[in-house]
Amino acid sequence: MGFFNRRKKFEQQMEREFAFHLEREAEAARVRGEDDGAARRAAAVALGSAERWKEEGREQRSGAWGNAWDRWSRDFALALRGMRHAPGFAGACILILALGIGANTAVFSVVDAVLLAPLPYAQPAQLAYMWSTELSQPASQSTMSYPDFLDLRSVPGVAGMSAFAVNDIPMTGVGTASHVRAAAISSNIFDVLGVRPQFGRGFFAAEDRPGGLDGLDAAVLGGTLARQKFGTPAAAVGRHMELDGRPYVVVGVMAPGFQFPLDDHEDLWVTTAPLQVSNDGRPMTVQRSAHWMRTVVRAEPGLSLPNLELHLRARAAQLARQYPDDDGGASVRLTPMLDTYAANSRPSLLLLLGAVGCVLLIACANLAGLLLCRAVRRRREFAVRVALGASRGAIFRQVLCESLVLGVAGALAGIGAAFAGIQALVRFGPAGMVRLDQAHLSPTILAFALALGLVTALLFGMYPAWEQTKIERKRVGEVLQSGAYGGSSRQAWRRGLVAVQFAIAGCVLLTAFLLLHSLDRLIHAPLGFEPDNVLNATINIPDARYPQPDQQGRYFARLTDLLRQEPAIAGAAAAMPTPFSGNNIGVNFDWPDHPVAPQHQPHTKFGVVTPGYFRLLGIPLLAGREFTHSDTHAAPQVAIVNQAFARQFFRGVSPVGQRIRPGIDSYPGGTHPVQIVGVVGDVRSLSLRNPQGPMVYEPQAQVPFDGLILLVRPRPGAESAAAAAVGRVVHGLDPDIPLFDLAPLRERIAASAAPEAFDAALLAGFAFLALLLAAVGLYAAMAQSVAQRRREMGIRVALGATRANIAREILGTGLAMSAIGLFAGLGAALLLNRVLTSAVSADLYSITALDPVAFLAAPALLFLVATIACALPARRAATANPVTALRLE
């Protein structure tokens, strides 16, 4: 503050000193006999400009650097005053920059969080997922079997390897019974990831075996669950609980926010010890053909992942020779962990990043057009300054300062818009986009936004600033008289900018229409079943309380019978998996009458259902019969196949009565031949995008599962009563078995289309923004053209030109500019069709990149917007009073 006070006093001192010398010169003139007015004029002429004397005083006081500071500070002050005196222009520029910078910053923040930010583990570049793959199909990948995992973890170059599987299980013994999301992991998982619990400890190697160290299995809780169940995370260590009916002790609590795997939301982690026990003596952990665990690998320091993959492939080849029935023709592949998580999100995010880049280009062209128009309007102002002695540097500096002020203001507004945009993206983004909730405005991104605003404003403010410096003193009179700004070349610049904006907007709008049309086709695709008015919920019964398979079968049979007796419920059934549950069970199978070698056995999807399942969902029975309550474990083994199975494996022959042998253990243990008793229609079960392939269904009583999805169809108008009845019946049958995720089946279907809907909605928003900016640019160009041609139009009207002709001319000029840009944009889209197709192919369903609907709708909407943008300037030109226009000139 002292610096500014001293400077203010110095300025006041110079003003007093100049006033003193001015008065002395005036007094000398009075002595010579001149009157007071003439004396003051003579004194002013003799001393010259007060500003010139002040400049010399500032230079003598502060030197070159201080004088430069003074000049720049005054120019910035003038720029701020100019923004205040032209709020419409300043507001438009700041809004355009804010929209362009805000959209780009928000999307880049998401891209940084999802695709670029390192994983929250130690040396994440050394981490990879290991997948089982077929040598005949190198691109294929599936989960690993537990025995293969045990054999591969000792391969040279492996610093650590851990396997895991995620499931929902009931938690009891601590408050009310509830469902938790648990990851069953091998004990070294935290060492492999390079993390430690915040409280307590991780797992010991001995806890990989049933019973652990002291006869209790161990669990590590997440911070949120520990706080919910035990008050504080620290208080949870050492506490006991039951998971899936088995006793556990809490040995550690992870820090808040820890998550593994990142594409799930786990409440706790346990070892694989409980999975190594089964009632028939053949747990999943001893079945080499059962691929059900995901595997994470850490490479030794200095060893690249491709080289480690070679070592693992060599060992996998040995296992294929050693176990040809289970591992014949199989190998392994590695994918970096970050790439695995980002694989599904990368195409859509890159597409959106390209779209907001186009929005920024349109904003830049729009800003350039506005600055060029303002330069035209200020031509006389700068001519006056040149006439008064202003240098080229002073004019250039002032325009540059105005651009800097606009750039900083636009960047700050863009940062605010980006913050709101990030919150909206995180809130409404698809649940499957890993690490989306971690998107935020980091210091690096804030610096990027500020730099983007400054560079944009400076880049597109330089040309108008340079043009203003070309006014020569000998042409000042010409400029003051006509205000001309070079005429045709500047008009060509403005028209070119408008055409560029419409070309880019056309490409973005065309892509948005492609995705919207694809989304419409997707959500109206036939499902093969009737999802309306159906509730679904997950139920897991604990093995410890229902150890025998027939007990599990009786539980679900009793549950569905009780639900059917409720007045508000029209039907009830249970199954695993159900459509859009996210679960997927696959098995190999062969024919008992002509067996096939294991490595050549065909593959099919598999599910277990209770009687009434197909009727409840409206899945049509095409041949044979449905399951009945007589299909118990004591009855002959039966199965129902879908139409895709019959079409692929029984061409021209009815599958009813035929026998197959699915590769899954049936009650009372081992694989058994089953007789096909029915054929049902195909359904879309995993996603809306792909129809279901071959599918085999077996009765739950013959292939018991301890976790099923309950399906209930309420009676019309009784949805709330039916939901209450489901909770009451489940709790009454066994109060320690919680009901999980009771919701309408339609919500699952909508969730499956969420990524496509997110991409389409966001791209449609960016397309609207691009269209709006292009329309604003067109309007500004036409309004400026009309303002420049007021005199011409006034003369033409005075000479008899009709207002309709003038309006048509203005409208035609604007539409011609937009049409040139539009056809250029569509032509570029056609030329880049392959690039466009690859960019959006992951989101397109049942249409192509040359979809006629999109290629007709996009131009139609653009022409409509262009017509509206040109209509107001055309109307203003047609209704202008010629006398007023001529008088203004």
Helices and strands as residue ranges (DSSP letters): H 2-31, H 36-47, H 50-85, H 87-111, I 112-116, G 124-126, E 127-134, E 137-142, H 146-152, E 158-172, E 178-185, H 189-193, E 199-200, G 205-208, E 217-221, H 223-230, H 233-236, E 240-243, E 246-253, E 268-271, G 273-276, G 284-286, E 294-299, H 305-322, H 324-327, E 330-336, H 337-342, H 346-377, H 379-387, H 392-428, G 436-438, H 443-468, G 473-475, H 476-482, H 488-523, E 535-540, H 549-564, E 569-576, E 586-590, G 598-600, E 603-609, H 613-617, E 621-624, E 638-642, H 643-649, E 659-662, E 674-680, E 695-699, E 707-714, H 719-733, E 740-744, H 745-752, H 754-788, H 790-798, H 803-831, H 833-840, G 841-843, H 852-878, H 882-888
